[in-house]
């Protein structure tokens, strides 16, 4: 508290004391008290605008400020009332930058967010191109159709019987690398424990307009394979004919090795057939092969020295005219 305020306080206290004690305050005594309280030239006014420490409105109440507008310690709710410093208008809680808006639990079709609770939905659902039916005997049949990367159409049929055994048939249709229409069918059988009990692979190639090659590979549960190959040609007669090197090559590739091909020439007019066995390993450019005729009475093959098959330089074999019956091409007479 400044000296001038102390002076005023003392003067006021003196007057109050005189009044309480019953002493008369004469004009002379009042002037003396007022003279002591007046402000000298070197003592600034206590009510001036420069008094920052005591902003009270009463001259004699420096320690008990009122609720005037200039009261800094007890601010009112007036227009000059600043925001409460201890509880600001939540400047520290902006529009939650750390918690971005949560996507809907059920996003629409355009949402790229996978539902975390079912990440394997695409693998557990039945594909749209798979059909399932149950036969009268309880056998469950699942059929799926698709297209392979090499352009083949592929169908898979899985038949599960009530005893747990399974038969799976996979069929592919398309053109092979030689441009020939090819149908491949693989049948796999499994027991109730899932063990493979047998596999049969059948490949059918339309080698020409009138000739079809069929290659069948059968494997047992031990993996032992048996291969058979046939080539059936339809003709108006059993006159001599040729088997091209390209046809034999496709048959060999489908079989996976050299194979004995039973070439059957069928007379479409009479229905009679002549079948001759040709081992692909013996078909060598420029080589001669001899026709051996099957004798029904003896059950043996006998070489017919008058009939010879010739392999030209391109690997195509020319077979002589044959009557109805069974034949073989051999390397020796």
C-alpha positions as CSV (number, residue, x, y, z in Angstrom):
1,X,0.0,0.0,0.0
2,X,1.4,3.4,-1.0
3,X,2.1,6.3,1.5
4,X,-0.8,8.4,0.2
5,X,-3.3,5.6,0.9
6,X,-1.9,5.1,4.3
7,X,-2.4,8.8,5.0
8,X,-6.0,8.7,3.9
9,X,-6.6,5.6,6.0
10,X,-5.1,7.2,9.1
11,X,-7.1,10.4,8.6
12,X,-10.3,8.5,8.2
13,X,-9.6,6.4,11.2
14,X,-8.9,9.5,13.3
15,X,-12.3,11.1,12.4
16,X,-14.1,7.8,13.1
17,X,-12.4,7.5,16.5
18,X,-13.4,11.0,17.5
19,X,-17.0,10.4,16.6
20,X,-17.1,7.1,18.5
21,X,-15.7,8.8,21.7
22,X,-18.2,11.6,21.4
23,X,-15.6,14.3,20.7
24,X,-17.0,17.1,18.6
25,X,-15.4,17.5,15.2
26,X,-14.9,21.3,14.9
27,X,-14.4,22.9,11.5
28,X,-10.8,23.6,12.5
29,X,-10.2,19.9,13.3
30,X,-11.9,18.8,10.1
31,X,-9.7,21.2,8.1
32,X,-6.6,19.8,9.7
33,X,-7.6,16.2,8.9
34,X,-8.4,17.2,5.3
35,X,-5.1,19.0,5.0
36,X,-3.2,15.8,6.0
37,X,-5.2,13.8,3.4
38,X,-4.7,16.1,0.5
39,X,-2.3,15.1,-2.2
40,X,1.0,16.9,-2.6
41,X,2.5,17.8,-6.0
42,X,4.9,14.9,-5.8
43,X,2.2,12.4,-4.7
44,X,-0.1,11.3,-7.6
45,X,-3.8,11.2,-7.1
46,X,-5.1,8.0,-5.7
47,X,-8.2,8.1,-7.9
48,X,-6.4,8.7,-11.1
49,X,-6.4,6.4,-14.1
50,X,-2.9,5.4,-13.3
51,X,-3.8,3.5,-10.2
52,X,-3.6,-0.2,-11.3
53,X,-3.1,-1.9,-8.0
54,X,-6.4,-0.8,-6.2
55,X,-9.2,-0.6,-8.7
56,X,-11.9,-0.2,-6.0
57,X,-14.6,2.4,-6.3
58,X,-14.6,3.4,-2.6
59,X,-11.8,5.8,-1.5
60,X,-11.6,4.3,2.0
61,X,-11.9,0.5,1.1
62,X,-8.6,-0.5,-0.5
63,X,-8.7,-4.0,0.9
64,X,-12.3,-4.9,0.1
65,X,-12.9,-4.3,-3.5
66,X,-16.4,-4.1,-4.8
67,X,-18.0,-5.8,-7.7
68,X,-17.4,-2.9,-10.0
69,X,-16.5,-3.4,-13.7
70,X,-12.8,-2.8,-13.0
71,X,-12.6,-5.4,-10.3
72,X,-10.0,-8.0,-11.5
73,X,-10.2,-10.4,-8.6
74,X,-14.0,-11.0,-8.7
75,X,-15.0,-10.7,-12.3
76,X,-18.7,-10.6,-13.1
77,X,-20.6,-12.1,-16.0
78,X,-20.7,-8.8,-17.8
79,X,-19.4,-8.2,-21.4
80,X,-15.9,-7.6,-20.1
81,X,-15.9,-11.0,-18.3
82,X,-13.1,-13.1,-20.1
83,X,-13.4,-16.8,-20.7
84,X,-12.5,-18.7,-17.6
85,X,-8.8,-19.5,-17.9
86,X,-9.1,-22.7,-15.9
87,X,-11.9,-24.0,-18.2
88,X,-11.3,-22.7,-21.7
89,X,-13.8,-23.4,-24.4
90,X,-12.1,-26.8,-25.1
91,X,-9.3,-25.7,-27.4
92,X,-7.5,-28.9,-26.8
93,X,-10.3,-31.1,-28.3
94,X,-10.5,-30.4,-32.0
95,X,-12.5,-32.5,-34.3
96,X,-10.8,-35.8,-33.3
97,X,-7.9,-35.9,-35.8
98,X,-6.6,-39.1,-34.2
99,X,-10.0,-40.9,-34.6
100,X,-11.1,-40.6,-38.2
101,X,-14.7,-41.2,-39.0
102,X,-15.4,-44.9,-38.7
103,X,-16.7,-46.7,-41.8
104,X,-20.0,-48.4,-41.7
105,X,-19.9,-52.0,-40.4
106,X,-21.8,-53.0,-43.5
107,X,-20.1,-51.1,-46.3
108,X,-21.8,-50.9,-49.6
109,X,-20.8,-52.6,-52.9
110,X,-18.3,-49.9,-53.6
111,X,-16.4,-50.3,-50.3
112,X,-12.9,-51.7,-50.5
113,X,-12.8,-52.6,-46.9
114,X,-13.1,-56.3,-46.2
115,X,-15.1,-57.4,-43.2
116,X,-12.5,-58.5,-40.7
117,X,-14.7,-61.1,-39.1
118,X,-15.0,-63.1,-42.3
119,X,-11.7,-62.8,-44.3
120,X,-12.2,-66.1,-46.1
121,X,-15.8,-65.5,-47.5
122,X,-14.6,-65.9,-51.1
123,X,-13.0,-69.2,-50.4
124,X,-15.8,-70.7,-48.3
125,X,-18.7,-69.8,-50.5
126,X,-19.8,-72.1,-53.3
127,X,-18.8,-70.6,-56.7
128,X,-21.6,-69.4,-58.8
129,X,-20.7,-71.8,-61.6
130,X,-20.9,-74.9,-59.3
131,X,-24.2,-76.8,-59.2
132,X,-25.0,-79.3,-56.5
133,X,-27.7,-82.0,-56.6
134,X,-28.5,-85.1,-54.6
135,X,-29.6,-88.3,-56.4
136,X,-32.3,-90.6,-55.1
137,X,-29.8,-93.0,-53.7
138,X,-28.2,-90.1,-51.6
139,X,-25.2,-89.5,-53.9
140,X,-24.1,-85.9,-53.8
141,X,-23.1,-84.6,-57.2
142,X,-21.2,-81.3,-57.6
143,X,-20.6,-79.9,-61.1
144,X,-18.3,-77.0,-61.9
145,X,-17.6,-75.6,-65.4
146,X,-14.7,-73.2,-66.2
147,X,-12.3,-72.1,-68.8
148,X,-8.5,-72.8,-68.6
149,X,-5.7,-70.4,-69.4
150,X,-4.9,-72.3,-72.6
151,X,-8.5,-71.9,-73.9
152,X,-9.8,-75.3,-73.0
153,X,-13.3,-75.7,-71.5
154,X,-13.1,-77.7,-68.3
155,X,-15.8,-79.4,-66.3
156,X,-15.4,-81.1,-63.0
157,X,-18.0,-83.5,-61.6
158,X,-17.5,-84.9,-58.1
159,X,-19.8,-87.7,-57.0
160,X,-19.8,-88.6,-53.3
161,X,-21.7,-91.7,-52.3
162,X,-23.3,-92.3,-48.9
163,X,-20.5,-94.7,-48.0
164,X,-17.9,-91.9,-48.4
165,X,-16.4,-93.2,-51.7
166,X,-15.7,-90.5,-54.3
167,X,-15.6,-90.4,-58.1
168,X,-14.1,-87.3,-59.7
169,X,-14.4,-86.8,-63.4
170,X,-12.5,-83.9,-65.1
171,X,-13.2,-83.3,-68.7
172,X,-11.3,-80.7,-70.9
173,X,-12.3,-79.9,-74.5
174,X,-10.3,-77.8,-77.0
175,X,-7.7,-77.8,-79.7
176,X,-4.2,-79.3,-79.1
177,X,-1.0,-77.7,-80.4
178,X,-1.6,-79.3,-83.8
179,X,-5.0,-77.6,-84.1
180,X,-7.0,-80.8,-83.7
181,X,-10.1,-81.0,-81.6
182,X,-9.2,-82.9,-78.4
183,X,-11.3,-84.2,-75.5
184,X,-9.5,-85.4,-72.4
185,X,-11.3,-87.2,-69.6
186,X,-9.7,-88.1,-66.3
187,X,-11.6,-90.3,-63.8
188,X,-10.2,-90.6,-60.3
189,X,-11.7,-93.0,-57.7
190,X,-11.1,-92.7,-54.0
191,X,-12.1,-94.8,-51.0
192,X,-13.9,-93.4,-47.9
193,X,-10.5,-92.6,-46.4
194,X,-9.5,-90.5,-49.4
195,X,-7.0,-92.9,-50.8
196,X,-6.8,-93.2,-54.6
197,X,-7.9,-96.6,-55.8
198,X,-7.6,-96.0,-59.5
199,X,-7.2,-93.4,-62.3
200,X,-8.3,-93.6,-65.9
201,X,-7.3,-91.0,-68.4
202,X,-8.9,-91.1,-71.9
203,X,-7.9,-88.7,-74.7
204,X,-9.8,-88.5,-78.0
205,X,-8.3,-86.7,-80.9
206,X,-10.1,-85.9,-84.2
207,X,-7.0,-86.4,-86.3
208,X,-8.9,-86.1,-89.6
209,X,-12.4,-85.7,-90.8
210,X,-12.8,-89.4,-91.0
211,X,-10.4,-90.6,-88.4
212,X,-10.4,-90.6,-84.6
213,X,-7.6,-91.6,-82.2
214,X,-8.3,-92.7,-78.7
215,X,-5.6,-93.2,-76.0
216,X,-6.5,-94.7,-72.7
217,X,-4.2,-94.9,-69.7
218,X,-5.3,-96.9,-66.7
219,X,-3.5,-96.9,-63.3
220,X,-4.3,-99.1,-60.3
221,X,-3.9,-98.2,-56.6
222,X,-0.2,-99.2,-56.8
223,X,0.4,-96.8,-59.7
224,X,1.0,-99.5,-62.3
225,X,-0.2,-98.1,-65.7
226,X,-1.6,-99.9,-68.8
227,X,-1.9,-98.0,-72.1
228,X,-4.0,-98.7,-75.1
229,X,-4.3,-96.7,-78.3
230,X,-6.7,-97.0,-81.2
231,X,-7.1,-95.2,-84.5
232,X,-10.4,-95.7,-86.3
233,X,-10.9,-94.6,-89.9
234,X,-14.1,-94.7,-91.8
235,X,-13.9,-95.5,-95.5
236,X,-15.9,-96.7,-98.4
237,X,-13.7,-99.7,-98.8
238,X,-10.8,-101.6,-97.1
239,X,-8.4,-100.5,-99.8
240,X,-4.9,-99.5,-98.9
241,X,-4.6,-96.4,-96.7
242,X,-2.0,-94.3,-94.9
243,X,-1.4,-93.2,-91.3
244,X,0.5,-89.9,-91.2
245,X,3.5,-89.3,-89.1
246,X,1.6,-86.3,-87.4
247,X,-1.2,-88.7,-86.3
248,X,1.3,-91.2,-84.9
249,X,3.1,-88.3,-83.1
250,X,0.0,-87.0,-81.4
251,X,-0.9,-90.5,-80.3
252,X,2.6,-91.0,-78.9
253,X,2.5,-87.7,-77.1
254,X,-0.9,-88.4,-75.5
255,X,0.3,-91.9,-74.4
256,X,3.6,-90.4,-73.0
257,X,5.7,-93.1,-74.7
258,X,5.8,-95.4,-77.7
259,X,2.7,-97.5,-77.9
260,X,1.0,-100.1,-79.9
261,X,-1.8,-98.5,-82.0
262,X,-4.7,-100.6,-83.2
263,X,-5.6,-99.1,-86.5
264,X,-9.1,-100.1,-87.6
265,X,-10.3,-99.5,-91.1
266,X,-14.1,-99.6,-91.2
267,X,-16.1,-100.0,-94.3
268,X,-19.1,-97.8,-93.8
269,X,-21.0,-99.6,-96.6
270,X,-20.6,-103.1,-95.3
271,X,-19.6,-102.5,-91.7
272,X,-16.7,-104.9,-92.0
273,X,-13.5,-104.1,-90.2
274,X,-9.9,-104.8,-90.7
275,X,-7.7,-104.1,-87.7
276,X,-3.9,-103.9,-87.8
277,X,-1.5,-103.3,-84.9
278,X,1.3,-100.8,-85.4
279,X,4.1,-100.2,-82.8
280,X,5.2,-96.6,-83.0
281,X,8.8,-97.4,-82.2
282,X,9.0,-99.5,-85.4
283,X,7.8,-96.6,-87.6
284,X,11.1,-95.3,-88.9
285,X,11.6,-93.3,-92.1
286,X,12.5,-95.6,-95.1
287,X,11.8,-98.8,-93.2
288,X,9.8,-101.7,-94.4
289,X,7.3,-103.5,-92.2
290,X,5.6,-106.8,-92.9
291,X,2.0,-107.8,-92.5
292,X,1.3,-110.7,-90.2
293,X,-2.2,-112.3,-90.4
294,X,-4.0,-113.7,-87.4
295,X,-5.1,-117.4,-87.9
296,X,-8.3,-118.1,-86.0
297,X,-7.7,-121.8,-86.1
298,X,-4.2,-121.8,-84.6
299,X,-4.6,-118.6,-82.6
300,X,-1.2,-117.4,-84.0
301,X,0.0,-114.7,-86.4
302,X,1.5,-115.7,-89.7
303,X,3.5,-113.4,-92.0
304,X,2.0,-112.7,-95.4
305,X,5.1,-112.2,-97.6
306,X,3.0,-110.6,-100.3
307,X,2.0,-107.7,-98.2
308,X,4.5,-105.0,-97.1
309,X,4.0,-101.7,-95.4
310,X,6.4,-98.9,-96.3
311,X,7.4,-95.9,-94.2
312,X,8.3,-93.0,-96.4
313,X,10.9,-90.3,-95.6
314,X,8.3,-88.1,-93.8
315,X,7.4,-90.9,-91.4
316,X,4.0,-91.7,-92.9
317,X,3.2,-95.4,-93.2
318,X,1.3,-96.9,-96.1
319,X,-0.7,-99.9,-95.3
320,X,-1.8,-102.3,-98.1
321,X,-5.4,-103.4,-98.8
322,X,-6.6,-105.7,-96.1
323,X,-9.6,-108.1,-95.9
324,X,-11.7,-108.4,-92.8
325,X,-9.6,-109.7,-90.0
326,X,-6.8,-109.0,-87.5
327,X,-3.2,-108.1,-88.5
328,X,0.1,-106.9,-87.1
329,X,3.0,-105.1,-88.6
330,X,6.3,-106.8,-87.8
331,X,10.0,-106.0,-88.6
332,X,10.9,-109.5,-90.0
333,X,9.4,-111.8,-92.5
